Every structure is written in structure tokens, then in C-alpha cells.
Amino acid sequence: MDTKLTLKLNKEVIDRAKEYASTQKQSLSRIIESYLQSLVSIRGQETDKDNIEISASAKSISTGVHLPVDLDSKKEYSDYLSEKYK
């Protein structure tokens, strides 16, 4: 069942999105629906991490290093710079 939805968006964004939809030969509503469906599908798969496919480029940058949750990256970087420029 289709339901009407009203959104408030920047006019320039809407105009550019309509142009894009036209070049894709699709309605803007259909494109937005597909996008929202993909978001909902991804969210539903968060509990089943085995179904998430990781691209080869993302895998190639993985270091395997696990950082502590409470890591203060700004402090660590500051410490690093202080040590480097002693």
C-alpha cells in the first residue's frame, strides 16, 4: 500500500534530484523509496553480521588492530607530536 509522505528539503537539492531521476528514467519517489528500503535492509542485517559483504578495497585497508573503546585519540596524537618534536 502506498502512502503519501511530505518532506521539507532544500529547493536546490530537490531540483538536482529531479534532474537525476529524469536521467535515470525513474520517478523521484521511486528513487527515494529504493534508498530508504536499502537503509532499512542494512539496519535489519546488523544483527546478522555474516550476511554483510565487505568490499575488497575495505578489506585491503584493514589492519586487524583493535583499539580500546576509551582511547583518547587527540591525546595520543598530541603525545606523539610532543615526542616527535622534542
Helices and strands as residue ranges (DSSP letters): H 11-23, H 28-44, G 49-51, H 56-60, H 73-84
